[in-house]
Amino acid sequence: MSGSNKQRTLGAGGQYVLDYLKRMQAENSSFFYAIEGNSDDSCGNVFWADANSRMNYNFFGDAVRLDTPYRANRYRVPFATFTGLNHHGQPVLFGCALLLNESDTSFIWLLQTWLQAMSGNFPVSITTDPDRLIQMAVAQVLPNTRHRFCKWSIFRETNEKLAHIYQTHPTFEIEFQKCVNESESVEEFESCWESLLESNYLVDDEWLQSMYNARHQWVPVYMRDAFFGELSTTEGGNAVNLFFDGYVNAATTLQVLIKQCEKAIASWNEKELKADFDTTNTTPALKTPSPMEKQAANLYTRRIFIKFQEELVETLANPATKLEDSGTITTYRVAKFGEEHKAHTVRFNSFEMKANCSCQMFEFSGIICRHVLAVFRVKNVLTLPSQYVLKRWTRNAKSGGVADERAPEVPINSQESLTVRYNNLRQEAIKFVEEGAKSIHIYNVAMDALQVASKKVAAAKKQNSGSTQGGALANGDNREIPVGEENGTTSYQSTEEKAKKIRELSAELDSTNQRCEVYRANLLAVLRDMEDQKLKLSVKVQNARLSLKE
């Protein structure tokens, strides 16, 4: 791609976006936004991140993905996003952008601004489209972050570049993806790649040669030594941005985009709460008598435990054979029955209780592999050593202190208090739901209390909005654009604007009450089902007693 400028404008939607950003920042001083060059709202690049995105980065900002789907799919709106994965393996948002002026420095500004919003905390890894401008920006702004190209973007481009090969060689696509996804060692990949090119007479193909030269940035076998937070080494950065999948597409307009973003955020927040509730209130079925499995069930979120459990069960078919014992370090060979040619090597340090496997699954995903677990069985290691339990995958990922000191620096009484408040409310809400679901009587009391609390919160929010609006600046020292200042003077909200704000808050309260009613109905349905089950069980018990008397 050339370095020439690509200029777009927001048109009539520019003021709509600016009004949205100002309103969000007035409501919450931890909302961050910036416009490149302090230019007007019609042609400057825009970035924003809400308080929840900044807080989530604190816990899950180790592996990041920058999506720019508009560049390949001709979106009406040049929408870019930063996302990651939470402790349930669900997508989580770290910020959004509109890239109107795509110059050589656009992505440098974007990454610098995003990093500023995240208080300069660098991610361990970042996945992006294979683009020269993005590659240059990452190298300059995130020099110590492992940069990976989205594998599926490369598959898509390969399909376009080699369309004639795909047509004349129907099996090429399958063989190509198998070579990339299923190679378990560098040697296996090199051999498979060479064989693939030779059998299809593509040894001199320039595109494939360029992709081979860049193999260290997209082929999974070369990326396993860095943390990407994926639960499978074959995922490699899905082609779809899961966070906004179904909400934003090529036809989405600017006004619709903002609304759809809010819908996506609300939807994923609900999914996270549901996953939290399921993890806390249901017990997974254990498949082995291992105390390590029971320990993991109590530590991990449900999805992560299922992944760990799969690895643990696989140890039964992957025996560990001792190769060398040099005192402190013992080397093992671990292979599945019948697949000895795919064996992995595990080095175990009995003094430090550490193990390193050649598959590097733990380094890549943060989940311990079956090969190390097989060695733990041999060495009678009954519980998971603490260094093999990443807090980011546990049910307590968002509790306690600030993880890795990643808390974004926002205005006074800022992120630390925001994080504490959020976590306290979250934990108390989950406890409240647990107690409220125990019986109809307790449920009714809980719902009445929630409705009273909802009214009090709405009243406090309405009272507080009058004192914060008009005087707040965009993100304190981090601001690019003043919210309440123009030409050196402060602009306070008019009576009409305040009335509009009250209407918006009232609508928000109505929406919340409607959702409460939906939750109430769902919870009542669950309770009725539990009562029915209880009645049926009671009848069965009574019948059993009668049969015993007879």
C-alpha positions in Angstrom: 0.0 0.0 0.0 1.3 3.4 -0.9 2.0 6.1 1.6 -0.2 8.7 0.0 -3.0 10.3 2.0 -6.6 8.9 1.9 -8.9 11.6 2.9 -12.5 11.1 4.0 -15.0 13.3 5.8 -17.7 12.6 8.4 -20.1 14.9 6.6 -23.3 15.6 8.4 -22.4 12.9 10.9 -19.4 14.8 12.2 -21.4 16.9 14.7 -23.3 13.9 15.8 -20.1 12.1 16.7 -18.7 15.1 18.5 -21.9 15.7 20.5 -21.8 12.0 21.5 -18.2 12.2 22.7 -18.8 15.4 24.7 -22.0 13.9 26.2 -20.2 10.7 27.2 -17.3 12.5 28.7 -19.6 14.9 30.6 -21.4 11.9 32.1 -18.1 10.1 33.1 -14.8 11.9 33.4 -13.0 8.6 32.8 -14.3 8.6 29.2 -11.4 9.3 26.9 -11.5 10.8 23.4 -9.2 12.6 21.1 -9.2 14.1 17.6 -5.9 14.2 15.6 -4.3 17.6 15.3 -7.2 19.3 17.3 -8.8 19.8 13.9 -12.5 20.2 13.3 -14.9 17.3 13.6 -15.3 16.7 9.8 -11.9 15.4 8.8 -9.8 14.6 11.8 -9.1 11.1 13.0 -11.1 10.2 16.1 -10.4 7.8 19.0 -12.4 7.1 22.1 -12.5 4.6 25.0 -15.0 4.5 27.7 -14.3 3.9 31.4 -15.1 0.2 31.2 -12.8 -0.3 28.2 -9.9 1.3 30.1 -10.6 -0.7 33.2 -10.8 -4.0 31.3 -7.4 -3.2 29.7 -6.1 -3.1 33.3 -7.0 -6.8 33.6 -6.9 -8.2 30.1 -4.6 -5.9 28.1 -1.8 -8.4 27.7 -3.0 -9.6 24.2 -4.6 -7.0 21.9 -6.1 -7.1 18.4 -6.4 -4.0 16.2 -9.1 -4.5 13.5 -9.4 -2.3 10.4 -12.1 -4.2 8.4 -13.1 -1.1 6.4 -9.8 -1.3 4.5 -10.6 -4.6 2.9 -14.4 -4.6 2.9 -15.1 -1.1 1.7 -17.1 0.0 4.7 -19.0 3.3 4.5 -17.4 4.3 7.8 -13.7 3.9 8.4 -14.2 2.1 11.8 -11.3 0.6 13.7 -11.3 -1.2 17.0 -9.0 -2.4 19.7 -10.2 -5.7 21.4 -8.9 -8.5 23.6 -10.2 -11.5 25.5 -11.6 -11.5 29.0 -11.4 -14.3 31.6 -14.2 -16.3 29.9 -12.5 -16.1 26.5 -15.1 -13.6 25.4 -14.1 -10.5 23.3 -13.7 -7.3 25.3 -13.3 -3.8 23.9 -10.3 -1.5 24.5 -11.2 1.4 22.3 -12.7 2.6 18.9 -11.5 4.9 16.2 -12.6 6.6 13.0 -9.7 6.9 10.6 -10.7 9.6 8.1 -7.3 10.9 7.2 -5.2 7.8 6.4 -1.7 9.2 6.0 1.7 7.7 6.8 1.4 9.0 10.3 -2.3 8.0 10.9 -1.6 4.7 12.5 1.3 6.2 14.6 -1.2 8.8 16.0 -3.8 6.1 16.6 -1.4 3.8 18.5 0.1 6.6 20.5 -3.4 8.0 21.4 -4.7 4.5 22.4 -1.6 3.9 24.4 -2.1 7.3 26.1 -5.6 6.3 27.0 -4.2 3.1 28.5 -1.7 5.1 30.5 1.3 3.9 28.5 0.9 0.2 29.5 2.3 -1.8 26.6 0.6 -5.0 25.6 2.6 -8.3 25.4 1.3 -8.9 21.9 -0.8 -7.3 19.2 -2.5 -8.8 16.1 -3.2 -6.7 13.1 -3.9 -6.9 9.4 -0.8 -7.5 7.3 -0.3 -3.9 6.2 2.9 -1.9 5.7 1.6 1.3 7.4 0.4 -0.6 10.5 3.6 -2.6 10.6 5.7 0.7 10.6 3.5 2.2 13.3 3.7 -0.8 15.6 7.5 -1.0 15.2 7.7 2.7 16.2 5.1 2.9 19.0 5.2 -0.6 20.4 8.8 -1.7 19.8 8.8 -4.4 22.5 5.3 -5.8 21.7 5.2 -9.0 19.7 3.5 -8.2 16.4 1.5 -10.8 14.6 -0.4 -10.6 11.3 -3.9 -11.9 11.2 -3.6 -15.3 9.6 -7.0 -15.3 8.1 -6.4 -12.0 6.4 -3.4 -13.6 4.7 -5.5 -16.6 3.7 -8.1 -14.2 2.2 -5.4 -12.3 0.3 -3.8 -15.5 -0.9 -7.1 -16.6 -2.3 -7.4 -13.3 -4.2 -3.7 -13.3 -5.4 -3.8 -17.0 -6.4 -7.4 -17.3 -7.7 -6.2 -19.1 -10.8 -4.4 -21.7 -8.7 -7.4 -22.2 -6.4 -9.5 -22.9 -9.6 -7.1 -25.3 -11.3 -6.0 -27.0 -8.1 -9.1 -27.7 -6.0 -7.1 -29.2 -3.1 -4.6 -26.4 -2.8 -6.5 -24.3 -0.3 -7.0 -27.3 2.1 -3.3 -28.3 1.8 -2.2 -24.7 2.2 -4.2 -24.2 5.4 -3.3 -27.6 6.8 0.4 -26.8 6.3 0.0 -23.5 8.2 -2.3 -24.7 10.9 -1.3 -28.2 11.7 2.5 -28.1 11.6 3.8 -28.8 15.1 7.4 -27.9 14.5 9.4 -25.5 12.4 11.0 -28.4 10.6 7.6 -29.9 9.8 6.3 -26.5 8.4 9.4 -25.9 6.3 9.2 -29.4 4.8 5.4 -29.1 4.2 5.7 -25.7 2.6 8.5 -26.8 0.2 6.5 -29.8 -0.8 3.3 -27.7 -1.3 5.1 -25.3 -3.6 6.9 -28.0 -5.6 3.8 -30.1 -6.1 1.8 -27.1 -7.4 4.7 -25.6 -9.4 4.7 -22.4 -7.3 8.3 -22.3 -6.3 8.8 -19.0 -8.1 5.5 -17.3 -7.1 6.3 -13.9 -5.7 3.3 -13.6 -3.4 4.0 -16.9 -1.7 7.6 -16.0 -1.4 6.8 -12.8 0.3 4.5 -14.6 2.7 7.2 -17.1 3.4 9.7 -14.3 4.1 7.2 -12.9 6.7 6.4 -16.3 8.2 7.7 -15.4 11.6 4.8 -12.9 11.9 1.9 -15.1 11.0 2.6 -18.8 10.9 1.5 -20.3 14.3 4.5 -22.5 14.8 6.8 -19.4 14.9 4.5 -17.5 17.3 4.1 -20.0 20.2 6.8 -18.4 22.4 4.6 -15.3 23.0 1.4 -14.8 24.8 -1.7 -14.2 22.6 -4.3 -15.4 25.0 -5.9 -17.8 22.5 -7.3 -21.1 23.6 -6.0 -22.8 20.5 -2.8 -22.4 18.5 -4.8 -22.8 15.3 -7.1 -19.7 15.9 -4.5 -17.3 14.8 -6.7 -14.2 14.9 -10.2 -15.0 13.6 -11.1 -13.1 10.4 -14.2 -11.7 12.1 -14.2 -9.1 14.8 -16.4 -11.1 17.3 -17.2 -8.1 19.5 -19.1 -6.2 16.7 -20.1 -9.3 14.6 -23.7 -8.8 13.8 -23.8 -5.2 14.9 -21.5 -3.4 12.3 -21.1 -4.1 8.6 -20.1 -2.4 5.4 -23.5 -0.7 5.0 -23.5 0.8 8.5 -23.8 4.6 8.6 -22.2 6.8 11.1 -25.3 7.5 13.2 -26.2 3.9 13.2 -22.6 2.9 14.1 -22.7 4.8 17.4 -26.0 3.2 18.4 -24.8 -0.3 17.3 -21.6 0.1 19.3 -23.6 0.8 22.5 -25.8 -2.2 21.8 -22.7 -4.5 21.3 -21.1 -3.2 24.5 -24.4 -3.8 26.5 -24.8 -7.2 25.0 -21.2 -8.4 25.8 -21.5 -6.9 29.3 -24.6 -9.1 29.9 -22.9 -12.2 28.5 -19.9 -11.6 30.8 -22.3 -11.3 33.8 -24.1 -14.5 32.8 -20.7 -16.3 32.4 -19.7 -15.0 35.9 -23.0 -16.2 37.3 -22.7 -19.7 35.7 -19.1 -20.0 36.9 -20.1 -19.1 40.5 -23.3 -20.9 40.8 -22.9 -24.2 38.9 -20.5 -27.0 39.6 -18.7 -28.7 36.6 -18.7 -32.4 36.3 -15.2 -33.8 37.2 -13.9 -36.6 35.0 -10.9 -37.8 37.1 -10.2 -38.3 40.8 -7.3 -35.9 40.5 -7.2 -33.2 43.3 -5.6 -31.0 40.6 -8.9 -31.1 38.6 -10.9 -30.2 41.6 -8.5 -27.3 42.3 -8.8 -26.1 38.8 -12.6 -26.2 38.9 -12.5 -23.9 41.9 -9.9 -21.5 40.3 -10.8 -21.1 36.7 -13.8 -19.7 35.0 -16.0 -22.4 33.4 -14.7 -22.1 29.8 -11.1 -22.1 30.9 -11.7 -25.0 33.2 -13.2 -27.1 30.4 -10.1 -26.4 28.3 -7.8 -27.4 31.2 -10.0 -30.5 31.8 -9.5 -31.6 28.2 -5.7 -31.4 28.6 -5.8 -33.3 31.9 -7.9 -36.1 30.5 -5.6 -36.4 27.5 -2.7 -37.3 29.9 -4.2 -40.8 30.1 -3.3 -41.3 26.4 0.0 -39.4 26.5 2.5 -41.3 28.7 5.7 -39.6 29.8 9.0 -41.5 29.2 12.2 -40.4 30.9 15.0 -39.6 28.5 17.6 -38.0 30.7 18.1 -37.2 34.4 20.8 -34.7 35.3 19.9 -34.2 39.0 17.7 -31.1 39.2 16.6 -31.2 35.6 14.8 -34.3 34.2 13.9 -34.5 30.5 10.8 -36.5 29.3 9.4 -37.5 26.0 5.6 -37.3 25.8 3.6 -38.8 22.9 0.1 -40.0 22.3 -0.3 -43.8 21.7 0.2 -44.4 18.0 1.6 -40.9 17.3 5.1 -41.3 18.5 6.3 -39.2 15.5 4.5 -36.2 17.1 6.3 -36.5 20.5 7.0 -33.4 22.6 9.9 -32.9 25.0 9.3 -31.7 28.5 12.1 -30.4 30.8 11.2 -30.6 34.5 13.0 -28.7 37.3 12.1 -30.5 40.5 13.7 -27.9 42.7 11.7 -25.0 41.3 8.6 -27.1 40.3 8.8 -25.7 36.8 8.3 -27.5 33.5 8.9 -26.3 29.9 7.3 -28.1 26.9 8.4 -27.9 23.3 4.7 -27.4 22.3 4.8 -24.0 24.2 1.1 -24.1 24.8 1.4 -22.4 28.2 3.5 -19.6 26.8 1.0 -19.0 24.0 -2.3 -19.4 25.7 -1.7 -19.4 29.5 -3.2 -22.9 29.8 -0.9 -25.7 30.9 -0.6 -28.5 28.3 -1.2 -32.2 28.5 2.5 -33.0 28.1 3.5 -31.1 31.2 0.5 -32.5 33.1 1.6 -36.0 32.1 5.0 -35.3 33.6 3.3 -33.9 36.8 1.5 -37.3 37.1 4.8 -39.2 36.9 6.4 -36.8 39.5 3.3 -37.1 41.7 2.6 -33.3 41.5 -1.0 -33.4 42.8 -1.9 -29.7 42.6 -1.1 -26.9 40.1 1.9 -24.9 41.0 1.0 -21.2 41.4 3.1 -20.1 38.4 0.9 -22.1 36.1 -2.3 -20.4 37.1 -2.7 -17.0 35.3 -5.0 -14.7 37.2 -6.4 -13.4 34.0 -8.1 -16.8 33.4 -9.5 -17.2 36.9 -12.9 -16.4 38.3 -11.2 -13.7 40.4 -9.5 -12.0 37.5 -11.2 -8.7 38.3 -11.0 -8.8 42.0 -8.3 -7.6 44.4 -5.7 -5.1 43.5 -4.7 -3.7 40.2 -3.2 -6.4 38.0 0.3 -5.7 36.8 -0.2 -2.0 37.8 -2.1 -1.5 34.5 -4.7 0.9 35.8 -5.2 3.8 33.4 -4.4 7.2 34.9 -7.5 9.3 34.7 -8.6 12.4 36.6 -8.3 12.7 40.4 -9.9 9.9 42.4 -9.8 8.2 39.1 -9.2 4.7 37.9 -8.3 3.2 41.3 -11.5 4.3 42.9 -13.5 3.4 39.7 -12.0 -0.1 39.7 -12.8 -0.6 43.4 -16.3 0.7 43.0 -16.9 -1.4 39.9 -15.6 -4.6 41.5 -17.4 -4.0 44.8 -20.8 -3.4 43.1 -20.2 -6.4 40.8 -19.4 -8.8 43.6 -22.3 -7.5 45.8 -24.7 -7.8 42.8 -23.8 -11.4 42.2 -24.3 -12.2 45.9 -27.6 -10.4 45.8 -28.7 -12.5 42.8 -27.6 -15.7 44.5 -29.6 -15.0 47.7 -32.6 -13.6 45.8 -33.1 -16.7 43.8 -33.4 -19.0 46.7 -37.1 -18.6 47.2 -40.1 -16.7 45.9 -40.4 -14.7 49.1 -36.7 -13.6 49.1 -36.9 -13.0 45.3 -39.9 -10.6 45.8 -38.0 -8.7 48.6 -34.9 -8.5 46.4 -36.9 -7.1 43.5 -38.6 -4.5 45.6 -35.2 -3.4 47.0 -33.7 -3.3 43.5 -36.5 -1.0 42.2 -36.1 1.3 45.2 -32.3 1.4 44.6 -32.9 2.0 40.9 -34.9 5.1 41.6 -32.4 6.4 44.1 -29.5 5.9 41.6 -31.4 7.6 38.9 -32.2 10.6 41.2 -28.5 10.8 42.3 -27.3 10.6 38.7 -29.7 13.4 37.6 -28.6 15.6 40.5 -24.9 14.9 39.8 -25.2 15.6 36.0 -26.1 19.2 36.7 -22.9 19.9 38.6 -20.6 18.1 36.2 -21.8 19.1 32.7 -20.4 22.2 31.1 -17.3 22.4 33.1 -15.6 19.0 32.4 -12.7 18.8 30.1 -11.8 15.8 28.0 -9.7 13.6 30.1 -7.8 16.2 32.1 -4.1 16.3 31.0 -4.8 13.6 28.4 -7.3 15.7 26.4 -6.9 16.5 22.8 -10.2 18.5 22.5 -11.9 20.6 25.3 -15.5 19.6 25.9 -16.5 22.8 27.5 -14.0 25.3 26.1 -14.0 27.2 22.8 -11.8 30.2 22.0 -10.7 30.4 25.6 -14.2 30.8 27.1 -16.2 28.2 29.1 -19.6 27.3 27.6 -22.2 26.1 30.1 -25.2 24.0 29.1 -28.4 25.8 28.3 -31.8 25.0 29.9 -32.8 23.3 26.7 -29.7 21.0 26.8 -30.4 20.2 30.5 -34.0 19.3 29.6 -32.7 17.1 26.8 -30.3 15.4 29.2 -33.2 14.8 31.7 -35.2 13.2 28.9 -32.3 11.0 27.9 -31.8 9.8 31.5 -35.5 9.2 31.9 -35.4 7.1 28.8 -32.4 5.2 30.1 -34.2 4.6 33.4 -37.3 3.3 31.6 -35.1 1.0 29.5 -33.4 -0.3 32.7 -36.8 -0.9 34.3 -37.9 -2.9 31.3 -34.8 -5.0 31.5 -35.4 -5.6 35.2 -38.9 -6.8 34.3 -37.5 -9.2 31.7 -35.0 -10.5 34.2 -37.8 -10.8 36.8 -39.9 -12.9 34.3 -36.9 -15.1 33.5 -36.1 -15.6 37.1 -39.7 -16.4 38.0 -39.8 -19.0 35.2 -36.7 -20.6 36.6 -38.1 -20.7 40.1 -41.4 -22.1 38.8 -39.5 -24.8 37.0 -37.5 -25.6 40.2 -40.8 -25.8 42.2 -42.2 -28.2 39.6 -39.1 -30.3 39.8 -39.3 -30.3 43.6 -43.0 -31.3 43.5 -42.2 -34.2 41.0 -39.3 -35.4 43.2 -41.5 -35.2 46.3 -44.1 -37.4 44.6 -41.5 -39.9 43.6 -40.1 -40.0 47.2 -43.7 -40.5 48.6 -44.3 -43.3 46.1 -41.1 -44.9 47.0 -42.0 -44.8 50.7 -45.4 -46.3 50.1 -43.8 -49.1 48.0 -41.4 -49.9 50.9 -44.3 -50.1 53.4 -46.1 -52.5 51.1 
